[in-house]
Amino acid sequence: MRIEPPRRAAPTRRGYDPRVLVSTNIAHGLLAFFWAQAARRVLQPRCPALAVSLVTLVLWVPPAVSLLQALQPAPWRLLRLEGWAAALASMGPVSWALVALAVGTGLVFVAQELVPLLMRDRAWQRAPRDAHPRLDAARAAVVPGFQALGVDRPPPVRCAHTRAPVAALVGLRAPEIVVSAGLLDALDDRQLEALLAHELAHAARGGNARLTLLWILRALQALNPAALIAFRQVVEAEEAACDALAARATGRPADLASVLLAVERLDGADRLAADASGQANARHSLLRRRVRLLLDGVAGADLGRGGHLAAAGLLALLLWGVA
Ligand SMILES: [Zn+2]
């Protein structure tokens, strides 16, 4: 009897069927998410900048690999998703549960990211702004620390005439740091320097332009639960990474910790403490983590550009085999 050698299936062009696109994106996202969490644990679990670098990969590597696979089908595969997808689709309740998971994730995106963005009260951003001698002095005190870290064009600082206790880096093309008059009055000079150092750290780490790009990647993957969790992790770890950079630039982490507690107090900490909602609890636990990280001192450093590219390449190679 003659035995025929197994025929190798010719790679097919795929990726135009939305169901295949979504299921591949979800599988890639989940794999990337677990890979990023494991890498973080192994490398430096307490370094927020490294956490941002690794979890950011979960947002951009899966769509990049899907695009490459649509252009050039992988000749080899570690895992064939078609077989799994067909098996799951044949199990009625399981396939409906997966559809419900994807739709639910999409609804969470709308409720958590889209509606707050559209409904955000920007009254304080419309308040008139001008320069303020205390802000200029605080900026002049902290800018040299950032220049020593390689930040050459720190944004200007303006005072917004509103009592709401806010400070933020605003604008995409010509960003500026805005501190409200209410917050300015509540902080002493050392705290003001720590606050500006945190906002300058946002600018040094790519500012609003980088976050907007990540938000667009998140929106493109609105049905993917891995993208949902990864984006929230990036936003939270970014705050801690900016705290760490600010502490490095000023050498005074305790001042920034006291600013965080003061802002929370002004923002109505008592009201938040009495509020049993999940959002208030999440805000409090994030604040406690940030203060603890600042006071404990953050261990470890980021990957650097080369390390980031190497990690992205390694993850892309893993995902490339899953199609
Ligand atoms: Zn911040």
Residues whose N, C-alpha, C, O or C-beta is under 5 A from the ligand:
A	BS01	ZN	E239
